[in-house]
């Protein structure tokens, strides 16, 4: 319930509760789509927000990103809610 309310994974909630701190740790990974942010923004506007179509365009250009990764990236950037 806490994880769903905060829109976090259950693992993250458990980790924070066990640590005794109230801050959620930042993810420790490189963002693979960082070099493509401008292109993703352009395609998002061109494809009228249809992320499946955005992914098709990216894959045609040689990008290797799953639909889930693209969706998460767009949510973090504020393209979609």
Backbone atoms as SQL, in Angstrom:
CREATE TABLE atoms (id INTEGER PRIMARY KEY, chain TEXT, resi INTEGER, resn TEXT, atom TEXT, x REAL, y REAL, z REAL);
INSERT INTO atoms VALUES
  (1, 'A', 1, 'UNK', 'N', 0.829, -1.185, 0.000),
  (2, 'A', 1, 'UNK', 'CA', 0.000, 0.000, 0.000),
  (3, 'A', 1, 'UNK', 'C', 0.881, 1.258, 0.000),
  (4, 'A', 2, 'UNK', 'N', 1.921, 1.257, 0.813),
  (5, 'A', 2, 'UNK', 'CA', 2.827, 2.407, 0.865),
  (6, 'A', 2, 'UNK', 'C', 3.506, 2.586, -0.485),
  (7, 'A', 3, 'UNK', 'N', 3.990, 1.492, -1.036),
  (8, 'A', 3, 'UNK', 'CA', 4.690, 1.559, -2.326),
  (9, 'A', 3, 'UNK', 'C', 3.765, 2.101, -3.417),
  (10, 'A', 4, 'UNK', 'N', 2.542, 1.633, -3.442),
  (11, 'A', 4, 'UNK', 'CA', 1.597, 2.086, -4.463),
  (12, 'A', 4, 'UNK', 'C', 1.283, 3.567, -4.289),
  (13, 'A', 5, 'UNK', 'N', 1.079, 3.997, -3.055),
  (14, 'A', 5, 'UNK', 'CA', 0.770, 5.402, -2.787),
  (15, 'A', 5, 'UNK', 'C', 1.912, 6.315, -3.192),
  (16, 'A', 6, 'UNK', 'N', 3.140, 5.897, -2.900),
  (17, 'A', 6, 'UNK', 'CA', 4.315, 6.706, -3.217),
  (18, 'A', 6, 'UNK', 'C', 4.833, 6.472, -4.629),
  (19, 'A', 7, 'UNK', 'N', 4.233, 5.512, -5.340),
  (20, 'A', 7, 'UNK', 'CA', 4.657, 5.146, -6.694),
  (21, 'A', 7, 'UNK', 'C', 6.119, 4.705, -6.715),
  (22, 'A', 8, 'UNK', 'N', 6.436, 3.806, -5.763),
  (23, 'A', 8, 'UNK', 'CA', 7.774, 3.229, -5.663),
  (24, 'A', 8, 'UNK', 'C', 7.645, 1.712, -5.664),
  (25, 'A', 9, 'UNK', 'N', 8.746, 1.054, -5.868),
  (26, 'A', 9, 'UNK', 'CA', 8.720, -0.403, -5.786),
  (27, 'A', 9, 'UNK', 'C', 8.665, -0.824, -4.317),
  (28, 'A', 10, 'UNK', 'N', 8.131, -2.016, -4.096),
  (29, 'A', 10, 'UNK', 'CA', 8.096, -2.525, -2.716),
  (30, 'A', 10, 'UNK', 'C', 9.507, -2.698, -2.174),
  (31, 'A', 11, 'UNK', 'N', 10.418, -3.096, -3.039),
  (32, 'A', 11, 'UNK', 'CA', 11.809, -3.281, -2.623),
  (33, 'A', 11, 'UNK', 'C', 12.399, -1.960, -2.103),
  (34, 'A', 12, 'UNK', 'N', 12.100, -0.845, -2.789),
  (35, 'A', 12, 'UNK', 'CA', 12.606, 0.458, -2.355),
  (36, 'A', 12, 'UNK', 'C', 12.030, 0.838, -1.004),
  (37, 'A', 13, 'UNK', 'N', 10.751, 0.570, -0.790),
  (38, 'A', 13, 'UNK', 'CA', 10.112, 0.893, 0.487),
  (39, 'A', 13, 'UNK', 'C', 10.746, 0.073, 1.612),
  (40, 'A', 14, 'UNK', 'N', 10.934, -1.216, 1.379),
  (41, 'A', 14, 'UNK', 'CA', 11.550, -2.075, 2.391),
  (42, 'A', 14, 'UNK', 'C', 12.966, -1.618, 2.702),
  (43, 'A', 15, 'UNK', 'N', 13.715, -1.257, 1.670),
  (44, 'A', 15, 'UNK', 'CA', 15.094, -0.804, 1.845),
  (45, 'A', 15, 'UNK', 'C', 15.161, 0.455, 2.712),
  (46, 'A', 16, 'UNK', 'N', 14.270, 1.397, 2.442),
  (47, 'A', 16, 'UNK', 'CA', 14.244, 2.644, 3.220),
  (48, 'A', 16, 'UNK', 'C', 13.824, 2.362, 4.655),
  (49, 'A', 17, 'UNK', 'N', 12.831, 1.511, 4.849),
  (50, 'A', 17, 'UNK', 'CA', 12.363, 1.203, 6.205),
  (51, 'A', 17, 'UNK', 'C', 13.457, 0.512, 7.021),
  (52, 'A', 18, 'UNK', 'N', 14.195, -0.368, 6.390),
  (53, 'A', 18, 'UNK', 'CA', 15.278, -1.064, 7.097),
  (54, 'A', 18, 'UNK', 'C', 16.455, -0.139, 7.400),
  (55, 'A', 19, 'UNK', 'N', 16.658, 0.867, 6.546),
  (56, 'A', 19, 'UNK', 'CA', 17.796, 1.764, 6.753),
  (57, 'A', 19, 'UNK', 'C', 17.549, 2.747, 7.898),
  (58, 'A', 20, 'UNK', 'N', 16.270, 2.980, 8.225),
  (59, 'A', 20, 'UNK', 'CA', 15.955, 3.915, 9.300),
  (60, 'A', 20, 'UNK', 'C', 15.932, 5.366, 8.841),
  (61, 'A', 21, 'UNK', 'N', 16.165, 5.615, 7.551),
  (62, 'A', 21, 'UNK', 'CA', 16.118, 6.979, 7.016),
  (63, 'A', 21, 'UNK', 'C', 14.785, 7.182, 6.306),
  (64, 'A', 22, 'UNK', 'N', 14.423, 8.436, 6.121),
  (65, 'A', 22, 'UNK', 'CA', 13.155, 8.717, 5.467),
  (66, 'A', 22, 'UNK', 'C', 13.329, 9.056, 3.989),
  (67, 'A', 23, 'UNK', 'N', 14.560, 9.172, 3.529),
  (68, 'A', 23, 'UNK', 'CA', 14.810, 9.540, 2.131),
  (69, 'A', 23, 'UNK', 'C', 14.928, 8.289, 1.262),
  (70, 'A', 24, 'UNK', 'N', 14.359, 8.361, 0.080),
  (71, 'A', 24, 'UNK', 'CA', 14.464, 7.260, -0.880),
  (72, 'A', 24, 'UNK', 'C', 15.793, 7.394, -1.607),
  (73, 'A', 25, 'UNK', 'N', 16.575, 6.328, -1.644),
  (74, 'A', 25, 'UNK', 'CA', 17.867, 6.415, -2.341),
  (75, 'A', 25, 'UNK', 'C', 17.670, 6.602, -3.849),
  (76, 'A', 26, 'UNK', 'N', 18.534, 7.379, -4.445),
  (77, 'A', 26, 'UNK', 'CA', 18.488, 7.592, -5.891),
  (78, 'A', 26, 'UNK', 'C', 18.950, 6.329, -6.603),
  (79, 'A', 27, 'UNK', 'N', 18.372, 6.022, -7.744),
  (80, 'A', 27, 'UNK', 'CA', 18.819, 4.837, -8.478),
  (81, 'A', 27, 'UNK', 'C', 20.277, 4.972, -8.886),
  (82, 'A', 28, 'UNK', 'N', 21.001, 3.875, -8.766),
  (83, 'A', 28, 'UNK', 'CA', 22.425, 3.886, -9.085),
  (84, 'A', 28, 'UNK', 'C', 22.654, 3.207, -10.424),
  (85, 'A', 29, 'UNK', 'N', 22.201, 3.870, -11.483),
  (86, 'A', 29, 'UNK', 'CA', 22.406, 3.315, -12.821),
  (87, 'A', 29, 'UNK', 'C', 22.508, 4.455, -13.820),
  (88, 'A', 30, 'UNK', 'N', 23.207, 4.183, -14.884),
  (89, 'A', 30, 'UNK', 'CA', 23.303, 5.156, -15.965),
  (90, 'A', 30, 'UNK', 'C', 22.011, 5.117, -16.774),
  (91, 'A', 31, 'UNK', 'N', 21.599, 6.257, -17.236),
  (92, 'A', 31, 'UNK', 'CA', 20.417, 6.308, -18.068),
  (93, 'A', 31, 'UNK', 'C', 20.852, 6.152, -19.520),
  (94, 'A', 32, 'UNK', 'N', 20.477, 5.040, -20.116),
  (95, 'A', 32, 'UNK', 'CA', 20.929, 4.725, -21.465),
  (96, 'A', 32, 'UNK', 'C', 20.333, 5.649, -22.520),
  (97, 'A', 33, 'UNK', 'N', 19.194, 6.244, -22.222),
  (98, 'A', 33, 'UNK', 'CA', 18.527, 7.098, -23.207),
  (99, 'A', 33, 'UNK', 'C', 18.989, 8.545, -23.139),
  (100, 'A', 34, 'UNK', 'N', 19.915, 8.860, -22.263),
  (101, 'A', 34, 'UNK', 'CA', 20.355, 10.252, -22.096),
  (102, 'A', 34, 'UNK', 'C', 20.762, 10.908, -23.409),
  (103, 'A', 35, 'UNK', 'N', 21.518, 10.243, -24.278),
  (104, 'A', 35, 'UNK', 'CA', 21.897, 10.897, -25.533),
  (105, 'A', 35, 'UNK', 'C', 20.714, 11.113, -26.486),
  (106, 'A', 36, 'UNK', 'N', 19.583, 10.449, -26.228),
  (107, 'A', 36, 'UNK', 'CA', 18.445, 10.529, -27.140),
  (108, 'A', 36, 'UNK', 'C', 17.310, 11.412, -26.632),
  (109, 'A', 37, 'UNK', 'N', 17.505, 12.139, -25.537),
  (110, 'A', 37, 'UNK', 'CA', 16.398, 12.904, -24.945),
  (111, 'A', 37, 'UNK', 'C', 15.766, 13.880, -25.925),
  (112, 'A', 38, 'UNK', 'N', 16.571, 14.605, -26.664),
  (113, 'A', 38, 'UNK', 'CA', 16.020, 15.568, -27.617),
  (114, 'A', 38, 'UNK', 'C', 15.228, 14.865, -28.711),
  (115, 'A', 39, 'UNK', 'N', 15.767, 13.759, -29.208),
  (116, 'A', 39, 'UNK', 'CA', 15.079, 12.998, -30.259),
  (117, 'A', 39, 'UNK', 'C', 13.769, 12.412, -29.732),
  (118, 'A', 40, 'UNK', 'N', 13.778, 11.907, -28.499),
  (119, 'A', 40, 'UNK', 'CA', 12.561, 11.354, -27.903),
  (120, 'A', 40, 'UNK', 'C', 11.508, 12.449, -27.762),
  (121, 'A', 41, 'UNK', 'N', 11.918, 13.620, -27.334),
  (122, 'A', 41, 'UNK', 'CA', 10.982, 14.742, -27.196),
  (123, 'A', 41, 'UNK', 'C', 10.373, 15.105, -28.557),
  (124, 'A', 42, 'UNK', 'N', 11.200, 15.163, -29.592),
  (125, 'A', 42, 'UNK', 'CA', 10.713, 15.467, -30.949),
  (126, 'A', 42, 'UNK', 'C', 9.724, 14.406, -31.428),
  (127, 'A', 43, 'UNK', 'N', 10.101, 13.142, -31.256),
  (128, 'A', 43, 'UNK', 'CA', 9.234, 12.057, -31.709),
  (129, 'A', 43, 'UNK', 'C', 7.941, 12.004, -30.904),
  (130, 'A', 44, 'UNK', 'N', 8.021, 12.319, -29.630),
  (131, 'A', 44, 'UNK', 'CA', 6.816, 12.317, -28.785),
  (132, 'A', 44, 'UNK', 'C', 5.812, 13.327, -29.316),
  (133, 'A', 45, 'UNK', 'N', 6.286, 14.490, -29.718),
  (134, 'A', 45, 'UNK', 'CA', 5.397, 15.510, -30.287),
  (135, 'A', 45, 'UNK', 'C', 4.894, 15.075, -31.670),
  (136, 'A', 46, 'UNK', 'N', 5.794, 14.550, -32.498),
  (137, 'A', 46, 'UNK', 'CA', 5.442, 14.139, -33.858),
  (138, 'A', 46, 'UNK', 'C', 4.434, 12.983, -33.853),
  (139, 'A', 47, 'UNK', 'N', 4.604, 12.057, -32.931),
  (140, 'A', 47, 'UNK', 'CA', 3.754, 10.860, -32.872),
  (141, 'A', 47, 'UNK', 'C', 2.542, 11.060, -31.965),
  (142, 'A', 48, 'UNK', 'N', 2.272, 12.271, -31.584),
  (143, 'A', 48, 'UNK', 'CA', 1.109, 12.648, -30.773),
  (144, 'A', 48, 'UNK', 'C', 1.049, 11.828, -29.480),
  (145, 'A', 49, 'UNK', 'N', 2.188, 11.624, -28.860),
  (146, 'A', 49, 'UNK', 'CA', 2.251, 10.953, -27.566),
  (147, 'A', 49, 'UNK', 'C', 2.157, 9.442, -27.595),
  (148, 'A', 50, 'UNK', 'N', 2.076, 8.827, -28.768),
  (149, 'A', 50, 'UNK', 'CA', 1.984, 7.364, -28.847),
  (150, 'A', 50, 'UNK', 'C', 3.375, 6.768, -28.698),
  (151, 'A', 51, 'UNK', 'N', 3.665, 6.258, -27.514),
  (152, 'A', 51, 'UNK', 'CA', 5.016, 5.778, -27.215),
  (153, 'A', 51, 'UNK', 'C', 5.397, 4.543, -28.013),
  (154, 'A', 52, 'UNK', 'N', 4.428, 3.728, -28.373),
  (155, 'A', 52, 'UNK', 'CA', 4.731, 2.577, -29.223),
  (156, 'A', 52, 'UNK', 'C', 5.311, 3.029, -30.548),
  (157, 'A', 53, 'UNK', 'N', 4.737, 4.065, -31.106),
  (158, 'A', 53, 'UNK', 'CA', 5.227, 4.613, -32.370),
  (159, 'A', 53, 'UNK', 'C', 6.588, 5.276, -32.189),
  (160, 'A', 54, 'UNK', 'N', 6.768, 5.979, -31.059),
  (161, 'A', 54, 'UNK', 'CA', 8.062, 6.599, -30.756),
  (162, 'A', 54, 'UNK', 'C', 9.141, 5.518, -30.708),
  (163, 'A', 55, 'UNK', 'N', 8.828, 4.396, -30.053),
  (164, 'A', 55, 'UNK', 'CA', 9.798, 3.304, -29.943),
  (165, 'A', 55, 'UNK', 'C', 10.122, 2.715, -31.308),
  (166, 'A', 56, 'UNK', 'N', 9.112, 2.559, -32.162),
  (167, 'A', 56, 'UNK', 'CA', 9.357, 2.052, -33.522),
  (168, 'A', 56, 'UNK', 'C', 10.334, 2.951, -34.265),
  (169, 'A', 57, 'UNK', 'N', 10.137, 4.246, -34.163),
  (170, 'A', 57, 'UNK', 'CA', 11.028, 5.203, -34.833),
  (171, 'A', 57, 'UNK', 'C', 12.445, 5.106, -34.276),
  (172, 'A', 58, 'UNK', 'N', 12.560, 4.990, -32.956),
  (173, 'A', 58, 'UNK', 'CA', 13.881, 4.883, -32.329),
  (174, 'A', 58, 'UNK', 'C', 14.588, 3.591, -32.749),
  (175, 'A', 59, 'UNK', 'N', 13.836, 2.491, -32.764),
  (176, 'A', 59, 'UNK', 'CA', 14.426, 1.207, -33.157),
  (177, 'A', 59, 'UNK', 'C', 14.854, 1.226, -34.618),
  (178, 'A', 60, 'UNK', 'N', 14.089, 1.897, -35.461),
  (179, 'A', 60, 'UNK', 'CA', 14.456, 2.012, -36.877),
  (180, 'A', 60, 'UNK', 'C', 15.767, 2.778, -37.032),
  (181, 'A', 61, 'UNK', 'N', 16.035, 3.674, -36.082),
  (182, 'A', 61, 'UNK', 'CA', 17.278, 4.449, -36.118),
  (183, 'A', 61, 'UNK', 'C', 18.420, 3.730, -35.398),
  (184, 'A', 62, 'UNK', 'N', 18.151, 2.518, -34.875),
  (185, 'A', 62, 'UNK', 'CA', 19.208, 1.732, -34.261),
  (186, 'A', 62, 'UNK', 'C', 19.222, 1.693, -32.741),
  (187, 'A', 63, 'UNK', 'N', 18.284, 2.357, -32.096),
  (188, 'A', 63, 'UNK', 'CA', 18.233, 2.336, -30.625),
  (189, 'A', 63, 'UNK', 'C', 17.729, 0.982, -30.144),
  (190, 'A', 64, 'UNK', 'N', 18.213, 0.553, -29.003),
  (191, 'A', 64, 'UNK', 'CA', 17.785, -0.717, -28.420),
  (192, 'A', 64, 'UNK', 'C', 17.248, -0.433, -27.022),
  (193, 'A', 65, 'UNK', 'N', 15.971, -0.074, -26.969),
  (194, 'A', 65, 'UNK', 'CA', 15.352, 0.274, -25.695),
  (195, 'A', 65, 'UNK', 'C', 13.981, -0.392, -25.641),
  (196, 'A', 66, 'UNK', 'N', 13.688, -1.026, -24.514),
  (197, 'A', 66, 'UNK', 'CA', 12.392, -1.673, -24.371),
  (198, 'A', 66, 'UNK', 'C', 11.296, -0.624, -24.234),
  (199, 'A', 67, 'UNK', 'N', 10.068, -1.054, -24.458),
  (200, 'A', 67, 'UNK', 'CA', 8.933, -0.139, -24.312),
  (201, 'A', 67, 'UNK', 'C', 8.828, 0.339, -22.861),
  (202, 'A', 68, 'UNK', 'N', 9.076, -0.569, -21.912),
  (203, 'A', 68, 'UNK', 'CA', 9.009, -0.207, -20.500),
  (204, 'A', 68, 'UNK', 'C', 10.056, 0.834, -20.147),
  (205, 'A', 69, 'UNK', 'N', 11.255, 0.681, -20.663),
  (206, 'A', 69, 'UNK', 'CA', 12.324, 1.650, -20.394),
  (207, 'A', 69, 'UNK', 'C', 11.985, 3.009, -20.989),
  (208, 'A', 70, 'UNK', 'N', 11.424, 3.010, -22.183),
  (209, 'A', 70, 'UNK', 'CA', 11.031, 4.263, -22.825),
  (210, 'A', 70, 'UNK', 'C', 9.923, 4.948, -22.035),
  (211, 'A', 71, 'UNK', 'N', 8.945, 4.173, -21.608),
  (212, 'A', 71, 'UNK', 'CA', 7.839, 4.729, -20.826),
  (213, 'A', 71, 'UNK', 'C', 8.351, 5.331, -19.522),
  (214, 'A', 72, 'UNK', 'N', 9.213, 4.608, -18.818),
  (215, 'A', 72, 'UNK', 'CA', 9.779, 5.127, -17.569),
  (216, 'A', 72, 'UNK', 'C', 10.581, 6.390, -17.796),
  (217, 'A', 73, 'UNK', 'N', 11.346, 6.391, -18.857),
  (218, 'A', 73, 'UNK', 'CA', 12.149, 7.568, -19.200),
  (219, 'A', 73, 'UNK', 'C', 11.243, 8.771, -19.447),
  (220, 'A', 74, 'UNK', 'N', 10.182, 8.562, -20.216),
  (221, 'A', 74, 'UNK', 'CA', 9.260, 9.659, -20.526),
  (222, 'A', 74, 'UNK', 'C', 8.531, 10.146, -19.267),
  (223, 'A', 75, 'UNK', 'N', 8.210, 9.244, -18.368),
  (224, 'A', 75, 'UNK', 'CA', 7.566, 9.663, -17.112),
  (225, 'A', 75, 'UNK', 'C', 8.504, 10.511, -16.270),
  (226, 'A', 76, 'UNK', 'N', 9.760, 10.079, -16.175),
  (227, 'A', 76, 'UNK', 'CA', 10.727, 10.857, -15.382),
  (228, 'A', 76, 'UNK', 'C', 10.981, 12.221, -15.985),
  (229, 'A', 77, 'UNK', 'N', 10.889, 12.339, -17.292),
  (230, 'A', 77, 'UNK', 'CA', 11.111, 13.614, -17.988),
  (231, 'A', 77, 'UNK', 'C', 9.855, 14.468, -18.053),
  (232, 'A', 78, 'UNK', 'N', 8.705, 13.915, -17.632),
  (233, 'A', 78, 'UNK', 'CA', 7.466, 14.685, -17.615),
  (234, 'A', 78, 'UNK', 'C', 6.720, 14.714, -18.927),
  (235, 'A', 79, 'UNK', 'N', 7.083, 13.817, -19.870),
  (236, 'A', 79, 'UNK', 'CA', 6.363, 13.766, -21.144),
  (237, 'A', 79, 'UNK', 'C', 4.982, 13.169, -20.949),
  (238, 'A', 80, 'UNK', 'N', 4.889, 12.147, -20.110),
  (239, 'A', 80, 'UNK', 'CA', 3.614, 11.465, -19.834),
  (240, 'A', 80, 'UNK', 'C', 3.441, 11.366, -18.329),
  (241, 'A', 81, 'UNK', 'N', 2.196, 11.146, -17.906),
  (242, 'A', 81, 'UNK', 'CA', 1.941, 11.011, -16.457),
  (243, 'A', 81, 'UNK', 'C', 1.677, 9.581, -16.078);
